[in-house]
Amino acid sequence: DPNQIAQAIASGDVRTIQSVKGIGTKGAQRVILDLKDKILQVLDNPQLTIVASNTGREEALSALETLGYMRKQAQKVVDKILSTQSDATTEQLIKQALKQL
C-alpha cells in the first residue's frame, strides 16, 4: 500500500521497506535516506502541489528504481500517468505507479 510505504519511509521503518521484494537492508536504508525529507514535506502539507516537471518525473523514477523496479518499465508507467495527469505531484506519480507495477 503506497500510504504504508510513505509512513514507513517517514518513520524510518527499515523492516517495512525490506518487505518489498528485492529490497535488502542497505536498499531500505537508502530509500529512507533519499526520500524521508520529501515524504515528510508532503505528509506535513497534504495540499502541497509539486508540478510534475522533469524533476518530479525523475524523482519518481529514482524512487521506483530504488524500490527494485526496472527503469524502462517504471518509465512507461510514469509517462502514461503524466500523459493523463500532467499536474501530478511526485508523490502521486509514485503512488499510482506502484498500483500499476
PyMOL CGO cylinders between C-alpha atoms (Angstrom):
from pymol import cmd
from pymol.cgo import CYLINDER

trace = [
    CYLINDER, 0.00, 0.00, 0.00, 1.54, 3.35, -1.00, 0.3, 1, 1, 1, 1, 1, 1,
    CYLINDER, 1.54, 3.35, -1.00, 0.40, 5.03, 2.22, 0.3, 1, 1, 1, 1, 1, 1,
    CYLINDER, 0.40, 5.03, 2.22, 2.04, 2.32, 4.29, 0.3, 1, 1, 1, 1, 1, 1,
    CYLINDER, 2.04, 2.32, 4.29, 5.29, 2.75, 2.36, 0.3, 1, 1, 1, 1, 1, 1,
    CYLINDER, 5.29, 2.75, 2.36, 5.14, 6.53, 2.80, 0.3, 1, 1, 1, 1, 1, 1,
    CYLINDER, 5.14, 6.53, 2.80, 4.60, 6.13, 6.55, 0.3, 1, 1, 1, 1, 1, 1,
    CYLINDER, 4.60, 6.13, 6.55, 7.44, 3.60, 6.76, 0.3, 1, 1, 1, 1, 1, 1,
    CYLINDER, 7.44, 3.60, 6.76, 9.80, 5.99, 4.99, 0.3, 1, 1, 1, 1, 1, 1,
    CYLINDER, 9.80, 5.99, 4.99, 8.72, 8.91, 7.17, 0.3, 1, 1, 1, 1, 1, 1,
    CYLINDER, 8.72, 8.91, 7.17, 9.25, 6.92, 10.38, 0.3, 1, 1, 1, 1, 1, 1,
    CYLINDER, 9.25, 6.92, 10.38, 12.47, 5.24, 9.24, 0.3, 1, 1, 1, 1, 1, 1,
    CYLINDER, 12.47, 5.24, 9.24, 10.91, 1.75, 9.39, 0.3, 1, 1, 1, 1, 1, 1,
    CYLINDER, 10.91, 1.75, 9.39, 13.56, -0.32, 7.62, 0.3, 1, 1, 1, 1, 1, 1,
    CYLINDER, 13.56, -0.32, 7.62, 11.70, -3.62, 8.15, 0.3, 1, 1, 1, 1, 1, 1,
    CYLINDER, 11.70, -3.62, 8.15, 8.59, -2.49, 6.27, 0.3, 1, 1, 1, 1, 1, 1,
    CYLINDER, 8.59, -2.49, 6.27, 10.66, -1.21, 3.35, 0.3, 1, 1, 1, 1, 1, 1,
    CYLINDER, 10.66, -1.21, 3.35, 12.60, -4.50, 3.34, 0.3, 1, 1, 1, 1, 1, 1,
    CYLINDER, 12.60, -4.50, 3.34, 9.33, -6.39, 2.95, 0.3, 1, 1, 1, 1, 1, 1,
    CYLINDER, 9.33, -6.39, 2.95, 9.22, -5.17, -0.67, 0.3, 1, 1, 1, 1, 1, 1,
    CYLINDER, 9.22, -5.17, -0.67, 10.56, -7.95, -2.88, 0.3, 1, 1, 1, 1, 1, 1,
    CYLINDER, 10.56, -7.95, -2.88, 14.20, -7.41, -3.83, 0.3, 1, 1, 1, 1, 1, 1,
    CYLINDER, 14.20, -7.41, -3.83, 14.99, -4.78, -1.18, 0.3, 1, 1, 1, 1, 1, 1,
    CYLINDER, 14.99, -4.78, -1.18, 17.59, -5.60, 1.42, 0.3, 1, 1, 1, 1, 1, 1,
    CYLINDER, 17.59, -5.60, 1.42, 18.75, -3.70, 4.48, 0.3, 1, 1, 1, 1, 1, 1,
    CYLINDER, 18.75, -3.70, 4.48, 21.07, -1.34, 2.59, 0.3, 1, 1, 1, 1, 1, 1,
    CYLINDER, 21.07, -1.34, 2.59, 18.47, -0.66, -0.11, 0.3, 1, 1, 1, 1, 1, 1,
    CYLINDER, 18.47, -0.66, -0.11, 15.81, 0.08, 2.50, 0.3, 1, 1, 1, 1, 1, 1,
    CYLINDER, 15.81, 0.08, 2.50, 18.16, 2.43, 4.32, 0.3, 1, 1, 1, 1, 1, 1,
    CYLINDER, 18.16, 2.43, 4.32, 18.94, 4.22, 1.07, 0.3, 1, 1, 1, 1, 1, 1,
    CYLINDER, 18.94, 4.22, 1.07, 15.25, 4.61, 0.21, 0.3, 1, 1, 1, 1, 1, 1,
    CYLINDER, 15.25, 4.61, 0.21, 14.65, 6.14, 3.62, 0.3, 1, 1, 1, 1, 1, 1,
    CYLINDER, 14.65, 6.14, 3.62, 17.67, 8.42, 3.35, 0.3, 1, 1, 1, 1, 1, 1,
    CYLINDER, 17.67, 8.42, 3.35, 16.77, 9.57, -0.17, 0.3, 1, 1, 1, 1, 1, 1,
    CYLINDER, 16.77, 9.57, -0.17, 13.03, 10.08, 0.32, 0.3, 1, 1, 1, 1, 1, 1,
    CYLINDER, 13.03, 10.08, 0.32, 12.41, 10.84, 4.00, 0.3, 1, 1, 1, 1, 1, 1,
    CYLINDER, 12.41, 10.84, 4.00, 12.58, 14.64, 3.72, 0.3, 1, 1, 1, 1, 1, 1,
    CYLINDER, 12.58, 14.64, 3.72, 10.32, 14.67, 0.65, 0.3, 1, 1, 1, 1, 1, 1,
    CYLINDER, 10.32, 14.67, 0.65, 7.78, 12.32, 2.22, 0.3, 1, 1, 1, 1, 1, 1,
    CYLINDER, 7.78, 12.32, 2.22, 7.71, 14.33, 5.47, 0.3, 1, 1, 1, 1, 1, 1,
    CYLINDER, 7.71, 14.33, 5.47, 7.18, 17.52, 3.49, 0.3, 1, 1, 1, 1, 1, 1,
    CYLINDER, 7.18, 17.52, 3.49, 4.20, 16.02, 1.67, 0.3, 1, 1, 1, 1, 1, 1,
    CYLINDER, 4.20, 16.02, 1.67, 2.75, 14.40, 4.80, 0.3, 1, 1, 1, 1, 1, 1,
    CYLINDER, 2.75, 14.40, 4.80, 3.04, 17.69, 6.72, 0.3, 1, 1, 1, 1, 1, 1,
    CYLINDER, 3.04, 17.69, 6.72, 1.28, 19.61, 3.97, 0.3, 1, 1, 1, 1, 1, 1,
    CYLINDER, 1.28, 19.61, 3.97, -1.17, 17.43, 2.02, 0.3, 1, 1, 1, 1, 1, 1,
    CYLINDER, -1.17, 17.43, 2.02, -2.26, 20.46, -0.01, 0.3, 1, 1, 1, 1, 1, 1,
    CYLINDER, -2.26, 20.46, -0.01, 1.30, 20.84, -1.33, 0.3, 1, 1, 1, 1, 1, 1,
    CYLINDER, 1.30, 20.84, -1.33, 1.33, 20.65, -5.08, 0.3, 1, 1, 1, 1, 1, 1,
    CYLINDER, 1.33, 20.65, -5.08, 4.56, 20.00, -6.83, 0.3, 1, 1, 1, 1, 1, 1,
    CYLINDER, 4.56, 20.00, -6.83, 4.34, 20.27, -10.58, 0.3, 1, 1, 1, 1, 1, 1,
    CYLINDER, 4.34, 20.27, -10.58, 5.38, 17.02, -12.18, 0.3, 1, 1, 1, 1, 1, 1,
    CYLINDER, 5.38, 17.02, -12.18, 8.11, 18.55, -14.28, 0.3, 1, 1, 1, 1, 1, 1,
    CYLINDER, 8.11, 18.55, -14.28, 11.15, 16.59, -15.37, 0.3, 1, 1, 1, 1, 1, 1,
    CYLINDER, 11.15, 16.59, -15.37, 12.35, 16.83, -11.78, 0.3, 1, 1, 1, 1, 1, 1,
    CYLINDER, 12.35, 16.83, -11.78, 9.18, 15.24, -10.42, 0.3, 1, 1, 1, 1, 1, 1,
    CYLINDER, 9.18, 15.24, -10.42, 9.32, 12.57, -13.10, 0.3, 1, 1, 1, 1, 1, 1,
    CYLINDER, 9.32, 12.57, -13.10, 12.96, 11.83, -12.35, 0.3, 1, 1, 1, 1, 1, 1,
    CYLINDER, 12.96, 11.83, -12.35, 12.35, 11.73, -8.60, 0.3, 1, 1, 1, 1, 1, 1,
    CYLINDER, 12.35, 11.73, -8.60, 9.50, 9.28, -9.08, 0.3, 1, 1, 1, 1, 1, 1,
    CYLINDER, 9.50, 9.28, -9.08, 11.60, 7.11, -11.40, 0.3, 1, 1, 1, 1, 1, 1,
    CYLINDER, 11.60, 7.11, -11.40, 14.50, 7.18, -8.95, 0.3, 1, 1, 1, 1, 1, 1,
    CYLINDER, 14.50, 7.18, -8.95, 12.22, 6.13, -6.09, 0.3, 1, 1, 1, 1, 1, 1,
    CYLINDER, 12.22, 6.13, -6.09, 10.74, 3.28, -8.13, 0.3, 1, 1, 1, 1, 1, 1,
    CYLINDER, 10.74, 3.28, -8.13, 14.21, 2.12, -9.17, 0.3, 1, 1, 1, 1, 1, 1,
    CYLINDER, 14.21, 2.12, -9.17, 15.31, 2.18, -5.56, 0.3, 1, 1, 1, 1, 1, 1,
    CYLINDER, 15.31, 2.18, -5.56, 12.31, 0.01, -4.72, 0.3, 1, 1, 1, 1, 1, 1,
    CYLINDER, 12.31, 0.01, -4.72, 13.58, -2.55, -7.24, 0.3, 1, 1, 1, 1, 1, 1,
    CYLINDER, 13.58, -2.55, -7.24, 11.57, -1.82, -10.38, 0.3, 1, 1, 1, 1, 1, 1,
    CYLINDER, 11.57, -1.82, -10.38, 13.26, -1.79, -13.78, 0.3, 1, 1, 1, 1, 1, 1,
    CYLINDER, 13.26, -1.79, -13.78, 13.72, 1.79, -15.06, 0.3, 1, 1, 1, 1, 1, 1,
    CYLINDER, 13.72, 1.79, -15.06, 12.23, 1.12, -18.51, 0.3, 1, 1, 1, 1, 1, 1,
    CYLINDER, 12.23, 1.12, -18.51, 9.13, -0.47, -17.01, 0.3, 1, 1, 1, 1, 1, 1,
    CYLINDER, 9.13, -0.47, -17.01, 8.77, 2.39, -14.50, 0.3, 1, 1, 1, 1, 1, 1,
    CYLINDER, 8.77, 2.39, -14.50, 9.25, 5.00, -17.26, 0.3, 1, 1, 1, 1, 1, 1,
    CYLINDER, 9.25, 5.00, -17.26, 6.41, 3.56, -19.31, 0.3, 1, 1, 1, 1, 1, 1,
    CYLINDER, 6.41, 3.56, -19.31, 4.05, 3.65, -16.34, 0.3, 1, 1, 1, 1, 1, 1,
    CYLINDER, 4.05, 3.65, -16.34, 5.10, 7.14, -15.16, 0.3, 1, 1, 1, 1, 1, 1,
    CYLINDER, 5.10, 7.14, -15.16, 4.88, 8.57, -18.67, 0.3, 1, 1, 1, 1, 1, 1,
    CYLINDER, 4.88, 8.57, -18.67, 1.42, 7.04, -19.09, 0.3, 1, 1, 1, 1, 1, 1,
    CYLINDER, 1.42, 7.04, -19.09, 0.31, 8.68, -15.84, 0.3, 1, 1, 1, 1, 1, 1,
    CYLINDER, 0.31, 8.68, -15.84, 1.77, 12.04, -16.88, 0.3, 1, 1, 1, 1, 1, 1,
    CYLINDER, 1.77, 12.04, -16.88, 0.02, 11.85, -20.26, 0.3, 1, 1, 1, 1, 1, 1,
    CYLINDER, 0.02, 11.85, -20.26, -3.35, 11.93, -18.50, 0.3, 1, 1, 1, 1, 1, 1,
    CYLINDER, -3.35, 11.93, -18.50, -2.38, 13.92, -15.38, 0.3, 1, 1, 1, 1, 1, 1,
    CYLINDER, -2.38, 13.92, -15.38, 0.34, 16.38, -16.31, 0.3, 1, 1, 1, 1, 1, 1,
    CYLINDER, 0.34, 16.38, -16.31, -0.01, 18.19, -12.98, 0.3, 1, 1, 1, 1, 1, 1,
    CYLINDER, -0.01, 18.19, -12.98, 0.53, 15.07, -10.82, 0.3, 1, 1, 1, 1, 1, 1,
    CYLINDER, 0.53, 15.07, -10.82, 2.86, 15.52, -7.86, 0.3, 1, 1, 1, 1, 1, 1,
    CYLINDER, 2.86, 15.52, -7.86, 5.89, 13.30, -7.36, 0.3, 1, 1, 1, 1, 1, 1,
    CYLINDER, 5.89, 13.30, -7.36, 4.04, 11.54, -4.54, 0.3, 1, 1, 1, 1, 1, 1,
    CYLINDER, 4.04, 11.54, -4.54, 1.01, 10.92, -6.77, 0.3, 1, 1, 1, 1, 1, 1,
    CYLINDER, 1.01, 10.92, -6.77, 3.24, 9.57, -9.52, 0.3, 1, 1, 1, 1, 1, 1,
    CYLINDER, 3.24, 9.57, -9.52, 4.87, 7.12, -7.12, 0.3, 1, 1, 1, 1, 1, 1,
    CYLINDER, 4.87, 7.12, -7.12, 1.57, 6.01, -5.59, 0.3, 1, 1, 1, 1, 1, 1,
    CYLINDER, 1.57, 6.01, -5.59, -0.12, 5.46, -8.94, 0.3, 1, 1, 1, 1, 1, 1,
    CYLINDER, -0.12, 5.46, -8.94, 2.90, 3.76, -10.45, 0.3, 1, 1, 1, 1, 1, 1,
    CYLINDER, 2.90, 3.76, -10.45, 3.11, 1.36, -7.51, 0.3, 1, 1, 1, 1, 1, 1,
    CYLINDER, 3.11, 1.36, -7.51, -0.52, 0.42, -8.10, 0.3, 1, 1, 1, 1, 1, 1,
    CYLINDER, -0.52, 0.42, -8.10, 0.20, -0.33, -11.77, 0.3, 1, 1, 1, 1, 1, 1,
    CYLINDER, 0.20, -0.33, -11.77, 3.55, -2.11, -11.44, 0.3, 1, 1, 1, 1, 1, 1,
]
cmd.load_cgo(trace, "trace")
